[in-house]
């Protein structure tokens, strides 16, 4: 299938599919005319990529872990890949730290809003 077909099948724009390819997440066959040729495995890969992005993983991490997961209905199931659990734990800690920073920012803004409301 061509890139437009993959875009329709997955709901992901052509531009984003090209970005996934640039990041090494997709590796379509190249025809003699330079067109990309995708298969059903690419449809599944895009679905896994989208699920991992939704989990907050950056594309560099997804590139390392993409072959370590497979679809099992509505969820991703990890397979035995060296360093996968440690990598996922590291990413979870990174996300938790980001959440803590955002909550601190939110508290600071709440304080500013409260002070501004008092001075009205």
N, C-alpha and C positions, 0 to 999 in steps of 0.2 A: 504494500500500500504506500501511497505517497504521503507527504507531510500533511496535506490538507485532509486526507482521510484519517490520519492519526489524530489530528486536531479535532475533527468531528467525533471520532470514537471516544476520545478521552475528555473532551471539553477544555482542553488546554490550547492556548493560542499557538500559531506557527512560530511567532517570535520567541515564545517561552520554550518551545520544543528545540529551537536552534540554540537557545541559551543552555539548555540541558546538555546538548551535544558539545558545546564549547567547554562545559564543565566536566566532560567525560562521563556523564551519567547515561547518555544514549550513544550507541555506536551503530548507526544505520549503515547498511550496505550502500555503496556509491555505484550507480550505474555508469556505463561508458559516457553518457551524456551529462554526467555530474549530478543527476537527480538522486535524492535520497530514497532508499527503499526500506520500508519498515515492515516488521512482521508482528504476529500476535504476541511474541515475547516482549516487544517494545511497548505494546498496549499495557501489559502487566507491569513492566518496569515503570511506566509513567504513573500508574496507579500507586505503586510502592513509593515512588519519589514524592508524590503529592501527600501521601500519608506521613512520610517522614518529615516533610516540610511542615505539615500541620502540627507535628510533635515538637517543632522548634529547632530541628536540626539544620545546621548550615550545609550548603551543598558540598563543601569539602569533606565533611563527615559522612554525608550520604554516599559520596563516591566510594568511600572505604567500606561502607556497610551494606550497600545495595545488594550485592551478591550473597549477603548473609541472611537475608529474609525472604520469605515467600508468602503469598496470599493464602489465607485460610478463611474464605468467606469475607467477612467484614473486618478482619483484623490481620495484622502482620505477625508472622511466627518466625522468631529467630532460629537460625541454625548454628551449629557449632563452628564458629569462626574465632580464631585467636584474637584476644583483646576486645571482642565485641562488648561484653558486659562491662568491662572497665571503661570503655569508650562511652557507652550509654550513661554510666554513672557520672562520668566527668561532665557530660553535656547536661545532665540533670542538675548537678551542682552549679554549673554556669547559669542555667536558667533560674534556679532558686536565688542565686546572688543578684541577678538582674531584677527579679521580683522584689527582693528586699530593698534594692536601691530605688525602684519605682515607688514602693510604699513609703519610703522615707521622703521622697519628693512630694508625694501626695499629702503626707502629714504636714510638711513645710507649707505647701500651698493652702491647706486647710487653716493653718495658723494665720497666714497672711489674710485670707478671706475673713476670718473671724475678727482680726484686728481692724480690717477695713470697715466691716459692718459696725463695729463699736464706735468708730470715729465719724459716722454719718450724721 
